[in-house]
Amino acid sequence: MRRSSDLPVDAPRRRVSGRGVLIVLGGLFLFVLIFGRAIARFYVDYLWHDALDRGDIFWGVIGAKVTLFLGFFAIFAVLAGLNLFVADRVAPETFPAEVHPYVERFHDLFGRRLRLLRYLVALLFAIMLAIPAIARWQQWLLFRNSKSFGVADAQFGNDVGFYVFQLPFLSFVFDWMFAAVIVVLLLTIAAHVLNGGVVFVSPVPVIRQATKTHVAVLLALLAVLKAADYWLDRYELTNAQTGIVQGATYSVVNAQIPAIMLLILIAGLTAVLYFSVAKTGSFRLPVIASALWLVVSIVGGVIYPAVVQGLIVNPDQESRESEYIERNVRATREAYDLTEVDVRPIEFDDDLTAAEVESDLEAIDNVRLLNPTAMLDRFVFDRGDVSELTINDLDVDRQSLDGKDEQVFVGALELDLAGIPNRSWQGLHLLNTRGCGMVMAPANAVTARGQRPVYQTVELERPELYFSPSLTGYAIANTESNERECEEPHQYEGELGVPMSSFVRKAAFSLAFLDYNLLLSGAIQSDSTMLWVRGINDRLEKLAPFLSYDADPYPVALNGRVNWVVDAYTTTSRYPYSESVGDVSRSSSSGLSSSDNYIRNSVKVVVDGYSGDTTFYAVDEEDPILRAWRSAFPDLFTDFAEMPDELREHLRYPEDLFRVQTERYSKYRIDPELFFDRTGAWSIAQAPPGTPTAATTTGTATESTTAGSASRNTFAVEANTPRFSPYYTYFDTSLPDEPLDEEFVLFRPFVEFSTDNSRTQLQAYMTASSDPDTYGQLTTYVVQPGDENQLPDGPLRVASDAESTELISLRISRDNDGGTGVVFGDLQVVPVADGLIYIRPYYVTQSQTGSRVSQTTEFRAVIVSHDGQAVLAQTITEALTELFPGFDGELDEIAEIDPDDPAAEPTDPDDPDATPVDRTSDELLLAVNDLLIEADAALASGDLGAYQDKVDEANATLAQAIELLGIAPEPEPESTDDGDESSEGDEAGDDEPATDDGDESSSDDTDG
């Protein structure tokens, strides 16, 4: 080695090049970016959980992951290290002279470090195999905290808790062990080759006896592990999806399980034969046994069950599968909580009288005139069309208005990040940080002015919404930048954000979010607060990822703030013999999985929209899965008894759970012996199309159902058609001749099961109560045939007949042309007295300009049907008057003014003929449309006097609209243009030609 003093004096010094500096700096940057960011994200995660006082979740999850990693790492490290140690101990004392060239080159390369290299490779594999185990932390916690269901499976007699809590983790452990031993086997063989235990002197290598024994022991261990895995596979078959129903059916029990038992014996015999290699030195017998094992696994596991299914089961399927169908029926009822459904027979009179309807007006008084989906754009246009705010969803709730409980729609004014004018970093994160308040309107009333929702003021102390379902990203409150005001200037007073109190915290968030503004902004002070994970479901999934969450949080005003209520489910796909959710009707945003076959709405989560405070209320104390999670995280859940009474009054039975329950109940309500033929089975009633259509079997509804997977199911499959979506409503749950007992429920009707969609008669309907005293009670009302053994028509037939009625069809044709369109609301089934009335709102949509809302929807009329007759009128009262001659009741449907609209003018009490409110030109022209339709109806009925009155009123209303628009120009004598003449006629008002033009103009406007 040359010393520096030996170098020539004039030798050039080696300098570090600029490229080298850049490479070093780039490497450091990548190191910080990758590893530093991981550390920063860990740190800010801790700060977030700590701010919410949820360190138990943070450290509990980390503890479970670390335990699994260290445990599986240690198992593999010990197993691999022990086998490598044995391989070294049994290695020949002298290395063979004739070895493979690659082996020789390997020894030359690593020399004495070869042994260390092998152990380092083993540790690397230990890390690689231990990392996947981290993802099993939920199974590990459930395994540690397993509970009993108190129900035994029908095949093996084990408690269901074994399948839900223990079997998943045990199956993973044995699968992992099998894979780990294979890796150890490969490492061991490599060690023996490098140690000279295997010599490649000919095409057939020479293996020393010690090496054979070592490899044979590992192969025997693999056979033992596989035998244990087979043993667990028997239990997995209780959820098999290969038979007529889910679970172990005839061919599984009588062919596949016996084949598995045979495989266990063969695996055990093979293990013994591999152990015998230590004495015989020959692999011949164990190899033959392994080949036999492979043949039996194919024949016994696949071919034999298929033969039994084809030759024994299929020719006599009903009797062969009857026992297993009964298991499936009973397990499915248990898993979906359908064992305590209250079944009530009910019979309807086909011919209600006016007096009977008048005696039961309470049943009609709370019928919804408005539909949350159809009216969302109306709410946004009227109350949410602000650049920074929007209404993303309308939810149905109940509220006491004027001393009476009524259905209401509530919508939160959420922050609309996409609509913020100031798109700078400050605008997105410091200025626009929150939504503002709530909007509410009764569902059963509209205003006289334009027939719009009757908006109500929701009084809130803190209307600011720093947390809401649609919010993403982060915001920083209490900075030097003034946040956008709601009602008055306000600084965030919540205590659950992360204080930006130090440079380290700013730097950590900056690196975690890759946003340097957090570090450099002078507006962020020491008392500024980081609000992160602001989306409601994002927040819940971060706090408790082991629960499933409904995708529709709904707002409730409580203690002067907006609180978000979310339904959380405990689910599993491991319940023996229960049918999975599959393709049954769920909304596209459902939090339920198609593989779930056990569901409980065991938790209600409440998130404070102002502070972000999150409370998990344990609703179902008997649910074993919830009890297991409460054992794992005892401080996370709050007893349901501690929920405020004011909040309980606003809880709703979850719609997605009800969808699944009604679908499963429609097939599984019948006795098991009738299940095969579907005798007495129901289907969810067909959904009427949401827009006018000639073919009533198709429509805009997207929800459809099938009876099951046709590939494995030989049952008759019901028609794949849109099905009736459940809706919330006040419903009289009493039977005829009983006192009125209204409850806030979810409602869904049934028709008789059919494969061709031909059965449309109403067979029954189910309700799920949301009232505090009866919450969760499922009630089925089974409709009894009438005097002529006939059932009443179901929703699809009623809607189709109503739409084809001459006057209604004419109205639809007028409103569904040009710039307007017709949309129908929910078809509501209303038991009244001893009869049945169907009520369906009728809306008209029209395009909007100068607004973010492209079109708005207005209530125009209502369709009321009974006993094959249907009428369309402006109010339910008018429709009942026409449908039931002599009816003299009245419902409170039209509000004289909008109490929350300062532009609305009250009527003059001294002038009964005064216009109730001032109307815009658009509203006047739409009123002309309605008047002309009423004129046509009067003419069709032969009432010429009423026809003339309506035409005169239409002309007068049109004149008001023209005057309000101010479109009539000053007369120009020299002009001979027809348009000018028409304008002059309009301005004159009482000129005959002008009146004719006005009629034509209004008619064109109506059609357009």
RAFENQUI-V832672 format. One record per backbone hydrogen bond with DSSP energy under -1.0 kcal/mol. CO is the residue of the C=O (numbers start at 0). NH is the residue of the N-H. If there is no record, write none. Layout:
BEGIN
CO,NH
CO,NH
END
This chain:
BEGIN
2,5
7,10
16,20
17,21
18,22
19,23
20,24
21,25
22,26
23,27
24,28
25,29
26,30
27,31
28,32
29,33
30,34
30,35
31,36
33,37
34,38
35,39
36,40
37,41
38,42
39,43
40,44
41,45
42,46
43,47
44,48
45,49
46,50
47,51
48,53
49,52
53,57
54,58
55,59
56,60
57,61
58,62
59,63
60,64
61,65
62,66
63,67
64,68
65,69
66,70
67,71
68,72
69,73
70,74
71,75
72,76
73,77
74,78
75,79
76,80
77,81
78,82
79,83
80,84
81,85
82,86
83,87
84,88
85,89
99,103
100,104
101,105
102,106
103,107
104,108
105,109
106,110
109,112
110,113
112,116
113,117
114,118
115,119
116,120
117,121
118,122
119,123
120,124
121,125
122,126
123,127
124,128
125,129
126,130
130,133
132,135
133,136
135,139
136,140
137,141
138,142
139,143
140,144
150,159
152,156
157,152
158,161
159,163
160,164
161,166
165,169
166,170
167,171
168,172
169,173
170,174
171,175
172,176
173,177
174,178
175,179
176,180
177,181
178,182
179,183
180,184
181,185
182,186
183,187
184,188
185,189
186,190
187,191
188,192
189,193
190,194
191,196
196,207
198,200
198,205
205,198
207,211
208,212
209,213
210,214
211,215
212,216
213,217
214,218
215,219
216,220
217,221
218,222
219,223
220,224
221,225
222,226
223,227
224,228
225,229
226,230
227,231
228,232
229,233
231,235
232,236
234,237
235,238
236,239
237,576
239,246
248,252
249,253
250,254
250,255
251,256
254,258
255,259
256,260
257,261
258,262
259,263
260,264
261,265
262,266
263,267
264,268
265,269
266,270
267,271
268,272
269,273
270,274
271,275
273,276
274,277
275,278
275,279
276,280
282,286
283,287
284,288
285,289
286,290
287,291
288,292
289,293
290,294
291,295
292,296
293,297
294,298
295,299
297,301
297,302
298,303
301,305
302,306
303,307
304,308
305,309
306,310
307,311
307,312
308,313
312,315
315,319
316,320
320,324
321,325
322,326
323,327
324,328
325,329
326,330
327,331
328,332
329,333
330,334
331,335
332,337
333,336
334,598
341,779
343,781
345,783
352,356
353,357
354,358
356,359
359,362
360,363
360,364
363,366
370,374
374,378
375,379
376,380
377,381
378,382
378,383
379,383
383,385
387,415
389,413
394,409
396,407
398,405
400,403
403,400
405,398
406,442
407,396
408,440
409,394
410,438
411,413
412,435
413,389
415,418
420,422
423,427
424,428
425,429
425,430
426,431
428,475
430,432
430,483
434,464
436,412
438,410
439,455
440,408
442,368
442,369
445,894
447,449
450,858
451,446
452,454
462,436
464,434
467,470
474,530
476,528
497,529
498,500
501,505
502,506
503,507
504,508
505,509
506,510
507,511
508,512
509,514
514,517
515,518
515,519
516,520
522,479
524,527
527,499
528,476
529,497
530,474
533,467
534,538
535,539
536,540
537,541
538,542
539,543
543,546
547,568
553,564
555,562
557,560
559,461
560,557
561,608
562,555
563,606
564,553
565,604
566,549
567,602
568,547
569,599
571,596
574,577
580,583
586,589
592,595
593,581
595,580
597,571
599,569
599,601
601,618
601,619
602,567
603,616
604,565
605,614
606,563
607,611
608,465
608,466
612,607
614,605
615,637
616,603
617,639
619,622
622,626
623,627
624,628
625,629
626,630
627,631
628,632
632,635
637,617
638,641
639,642
643,647
644,648
646,649
647,650
653,657
654,658
655,659
656,660
657,661
658,662
659,663
660,664
661,665
663,667
664,668
665,681
670,673
671,674
673,678
677,680
680,752
682,750
684,723
689,823
694,697
702,722
708,711
708,712
718,720
721,686
726,746
728,744
730,732
730,742
734,737
740,732
742,730
743,769
744,728
745,767
746,726
747,765
748,684
749,762
749,763
750,682
753,718
759,793
762,782
763,749
764,780
765,747
766,778
767,745
768,775
773,776
776,768
777,341
778,766
779,343
780,764
781,345
785,788
789,785
791,761
793,797
794,798
795,799
796,800
797,801
798,802
799,803
801,804
804,808
805,809
806,810
807,811
808,812
809,813
810,814
811,815
820,844
822,842
827,838
829,836
831,834
833,348
834,831
836,829
837,864
838,827
839,862
840,824
841,859
841,860
842,822
843,857
844,820
845,855
853,847
855,845
857,843
860,841
861,872
862,839
863,870
864,837
865,868
868,865
870,863
872,861
874,878
875,879
876,880
877,881
878,882
879,883
883,886
890,892
892,445
894,447
897,900
900,903
907,910
910,913
919,923
920,924
921,925
922,926
923,927
924,928
925,929
926,930
927,931
928,932
929,933
930,934
931,935
932,936
933,937
934,938
935,939
936,940
937,942
938,941
941,943
942,946
943,947
944,948
945,949
946,950
947,951
948,952
949,953
950,954
951,955
952,956
953,957
954,958
955,959
956,960
957,961
958,962
959,963
960,964
961,965
971,974
976,980
977,981
978,982
979,983
980,984
981,985
982,986
983,987
984,988
987,989
990,994
991,995
992,996
993,997
994,998
995,999
996,1000
997,1001
998,1002
999,1003
1000,1004
1001,1005
1002,1006
1003,1007
1007,818
END
